[in-house]
Amino acid sequence: MKKFDVEITETLQRKVSVEAASQEDAERMVTQAWNNQDYVLDSGDFTGVGFKTVGEHELAETRTMDVLLVQPNAYPKKISVGTELEDLQAMVGGDIEVTYPFEDEVAIILNESGKINGLPLNRAIYTEDGDMQDIYAGDFLVVGLTEDDFGSLTSEQMQKFEEQFHQPRCSFVWVAASWRFRFRMTW
């Protein structure tokens, strides 16, 4: 499929009569009157139309993928999103960071500055042993992986990660200096 730029030229024409000493004077007088809007051509003065192709462009194929959008304090939802960097940045609200916290062929795409910029905490990620590995801030996407790019989640992956992130809650442990503080928060 291609995109074409087509120029449309409509021709309006009106004959006016003026008394003048010369052809140049007559044209100057009519030009001045037209500039002063004494003559305004409209659809009644239409005499023709022309169409001319002035450009041709190849259209880039727009690719989308079916992914899981996980937002703070909300249930995950299946969405279709473009595969271009700009599409992914728009979904997470800034530059992206990609993590691979699971053995499944999936990735997490999130805002790389979410915590620094104070985005709302979203979900915690746990190891297989149940230890908290990280906590994400702001919106994030769960996407499938292909041989060389991001792709759609399979229906099984979609179901698995919707269930995993279904409840909008988070838990974390804070260890500071030589003191151990355990702080558990659930929402």
Contacts in CASP RR format, 6 or more apart in sequence:
PFRMAT RR
TARGET T0000
AUTHOR 0000-0000-0000
METHOD contacts of the structure
MODEL  1
MKKFDVEITETLQRKVSVEAASQEDAERMVTQAWNNQDYVLDSGDFTGVG
FKTVGEHELAETRTMDVLLVQPNAYPKKISVGTELEDLQAMVGGDIEVTY
PFEDEVAIILNESGKINGLPLNRAIYTEDGDMQDIYAGDFLVVGLTEDDF
GSLTSEQMQKFEEQFHQPRCSFVWVAASWRFRFRMTW
1 59 0 8 1.000
2 56 0 8 1.000
2 57 0 8 1.000
2 58 0 8 1.000
2 59 0 8 1.000
3 56 0 8 1.000
3 57 0 8 1.000
3 58 0 8 1.000
3 59 0 8 1.000
4 53 0 8 1.000
4 55 0 8 1.000
4 56 0 8 1.000
4 57 0 8 1.000
5 53 0 8 1.000
5 54 0 8 1.000
5 55 0 8 1.000
5 56 0 8 1.000
5 57 0 8 1.000
6 51 0 8 1.000
6 52 0 8 1.000
6 53 0 8 1.000
6 54 0 8 1.000
7 51 0 8 1.000
7 52 0 8 1.000
7 53 0 8 1.000
7 54 0 8 1.000
8 49 0 8 1.000
8 50 0 8 1.000
8 51 0 8 1.000
9 49 0 8 1.000
9 50 0 8 1.000
9 51 0 8 1.000
9 52 0 8 1.000
10 46 0 8 1.000
10 48 0 8 1.000
10 49 0 8 1.000
10 50 0 8 1.000
11 46 0 8 1.000
11 47 0 8 1.000
11 48 0 8 1.000
11 49 0 8 1.000
11 50 0 8 1.000
12 41 0 8 1.000
12 42 0 8 1.000
12 44 0 8 1.000
12 45 0 8 1.000
12 46 0 8 1.000
12 47 0 8 1.000
13 41 0 8 1.000
13 45 0 8 1.000
13 47 0 8 1.000
14 39 0 8 1.000
14 41 0 8 1.000
14 45 0 8 1.000
16 30 0 8 1.000
16 33 0 8 1.000
16 39 0 8 1.000
18 26 0 8 1.000
18 29 0 8 1.000
18 30 0 8 1.000
20 26 0 8 1.000
20 29 0 8 1.000
30 39 0 8 1.000
33 39 0 8 1.000
62 82 0 8 1.000
63 82 0 8 1.000
63 83 0 8 1.000
64 80 0 8 1.000
64 81 0 8 1.000
64 82 0 8 1.000
64 83 0 8 1.000
65 80 0 8 1.000
65 81 0 8 1.000
65 82 0 8 1.000
65 83 0 8 1.000
65 143 0 8 1.000
65 144 0 8 1.000
65 150 0 8 1.000
65 151 0 8 1.000
65 152 0 8 1.000
66 78 0 8 1.000
66 79 0 8 1.000
66 80 0 8 1.000
66 152 0 8 1.000
66 153 0 8 1.000
66 158 0 8 1.000
67 78 0 8 1.000
67 79 0 8 1.000
67 80 0 8 1.000
67 81 0 8 1.000
67 141 0 8 1.000
67 142 0 8 1.000
67 143 0 8 1.000
67 144 0 8 1.000
67 151 0 8 1.000
67 152 0 8 1.000
67 153 0 8 1.000
68 76 0 8 1.000
68 77 0 8 1.000
68 78 0 8 1.000
68 79 0 8 1.000
68 141 0 8 1.000
68 142 0 8 1.000
68 153 0 8 1.000
68 158 0 8 1.000
68 161 0 8 1.000
68 162 0 8 1.000
68 165 0 8 1.000
69 76 0 8 1.000
69 77 0 8 1.000
69 78 0 8 1.000
69 79 0 8 1.000
69 81 0 8 1.000
69 91 0 8 1.000
69 139 0 8 1.000
69 140 0 8 1.000
69 141 0 8 1.000
70 76 0 8 1.000
70 122 0 8 1.000
70 123 0 8 1.000
70 136 0 8 1.000
70 139 0 8 1.000
70 140 0 8 1.000
70 141 0 8 1.000
70 142 0 8 1.000
70 165 0 8 1.000
71 122 0 8 1.000
71 138 0 8 1.000
71 139 0 8 1.000
72 119 0 8 1.000
72 120 0 8 1.000
72 121 0 8 1.000
72 122 0 8 1.000
72 137 0 8 1.000
72 138 0 8 1.000
72 139 0 8 1.000
72 168 0 8 1.000
73 120 0 8 1.000
73 168 0 8 1.000
73 187 0 8 1.000
74 168 0 8 1.000
75 166 0 8 1.000
75 168 0 8 1.000
76 142 0 8 1.000
76 161 0 8 1.000
76 162 0 8 1.000
76 165 0 8 1.000
76 166 0 8 1.000
78 158 0 8 1.000
78 162 0 8 1.000
81 87 0 8 1.000
81 88 0 8 1.000
81 91 0 8 1.000
81 141 0 8 1.000
82 88 0 8 1.000
83 149 0 8 1.000
83 150 0 8 1.000
83 151 0 8 1.000
85 96 0 8 1.000
88 96 0 8 1.000
88 109 0 8 1.000
88 141 0 8 1.000
88 150 0 8 1.000
89 95 0 8 1.000
89 96 0 8 1.000
91 109 0 8 1.000
91 139 0 8 1.000
91 141 0 8 1.000
92 109 0 8 1.000
92 110 0 8 1.000
92 111 0 8 1.000
92 138 0 8 1.000
92 139 0 8 1.000
92 140 0 8 1.000
92 141 0 8 1.000
93 111 0 8 1.000
93 139 0 8 1.000
94 111 0 8 1.000
94 112 0 8 1.000
94 113 0 8 1.000
95 111 0 8 1.000
95 112 0 8 1.000
95 113 0 8 1.000
96 109 0 8 1.000
96 110 0 8 1.000
96 111 0 8 1.000
96 112 0 8 1.000
97 109 0 8 1.000
97 110 0 8 1.000
97 111 0 8 1.000
97 112 0 8 1.000
98 107 0 8 1.000
98 108 0 8 1.000
98 109 0 8 1.000
99 107 0 8 1.000
99 108 0 8 1.000
99 110 0 8 1.000
99 125 0 8 1.000
99 134 0 8 1.000
100 106 0 8 1.000
100 107 0 8 1.000
100 108 0 8 1.000
101 108 0 8 1.000
101 125 0 8 1.000
101 133 0 8 1.000
101 134 0 8 1.000
104 157 0 8 1.000
104 160 0 8 1.000
105 144 0 8 1.000
105 145 0 8 1.000
105 157 0 8 1.000
106 142 0 8 1.000
106 143 0 8 1.000
106 144 0 8 1.000
106 145 0 8 1.000
106 153 0 8 1.000
106 157 0 8 1.000
106 161 0 8 1.000
107 142 0 8 1.000
107 143 0 8 1.000
107 144 0 8 1.000
107 145 0 8 1.000
107 150 0 8 1.000
108 125 0 8 1.000
108 136 0 8 1.000
108 140 0 8 1.000
108 141 0 8 1.000
108 142 0 8 1.000
108 143 0 8 1.000
109 140 0 8 1.000
109 141 0 8 1.000
109 143 0 8 1.000
109 150 0 8 1.000
110 136 0 8 1.000
110 137 0 8 1.000
110 138 0 8 1.000
110 139 0 8 1.000
110 140 0 8 1.000
110 141 0 8 1.000
111 117 0 8 1.000
111 119 0 8 1.000
111 137 0 8 1.000
111 138 0 8 1.000
111 139 0 8 1.000
111 140 0 8 1.000
114 137 0 8 1.000
114 138 0 8 1.000
115 137 0 8 1.000
118 137 0 8 1.000
119 137 0 8 1.000
119 138 0 8 1.000
120 137 0 8 1.000
120 138 0 8 1.000
121 135 0 8 1.000
121 136 0 8 1.000
121 137 0 8 1.000
121 138 0 8 1.000
121 170 0 8 1.000
122 135 0 8 1.000
122 136 0 8 1.000
122 137 0 8 1.000
122 138 0 8 1.000
122 139 0 8 1.000
122 140 0 8 1.000
122 168 0 8 1.000
122 170 0 8 1.000
123 135 0 8 1.000
123 136 0 8 1.000
123 140 0 8 1.000
123 165 0 8 1.000
123 168 0 8 1.000
123 169 0 8 1.000
123 170 0 8 1.000
124 132 0 8 1.000
124 133 0 8 1.000
124 134 0 8 1.000
124 135 0 8 1.000
124 136 0 8 1.000
124 170 0 8 1.000
124 171 0 8 1.000
124 172 0 8 1.000
125 132 0 8 1.000
125 133 0 8 1.000
125 134 0 8 1.000
125 135 0 8 1.000
125 136 0 8 1.000
126 132 0 8 1.000
126 133 0 8 1.000
127 133 0 8 1.000
132 171 0 8 1.000
132 172 0 8 1.000
132 173 0 8 1.000
135 170 0 8 1.000
135 172 0 8 1.000
142 153 0 8 1.000
142 157 0 8 1.000
142 161 0 8 1.000
142 165 0 8 1.000
143 150 0 8 1.000
143 151 0 8 1.000
143 152 0 8 1.000
143 153 0 8 1.000
144 150 0 8 1.000
144 151 0 8 1.000
144 152 0 8 1.000
144 153 0 8 1.000
144 154 0 8 1.000
144 157 0 8 1.000
145 151 0 8 1.000
153 161 0 8 1.000
168 187 0 8 1.000
169 186 0 8 1.000
169 187 0 8 1.000
170 185 0 8 1.000
170 186 0 8 1.000
170 187 0 8 1.000
171 184 0 8 1.000
171 185 0 8 1.000
171 186 0 8 1.000
172 183 0 8 1.000
172 184 0 8 1.000
172 185 0 8 1.000
173 182 0 8 1.000
173 183 0 8 1.000
173 184 0 8 1.000
174 181 0 8 1.000
174 182 0 8 1.000
174 183 0 8 1.000
175 181 0 8 1.000
END
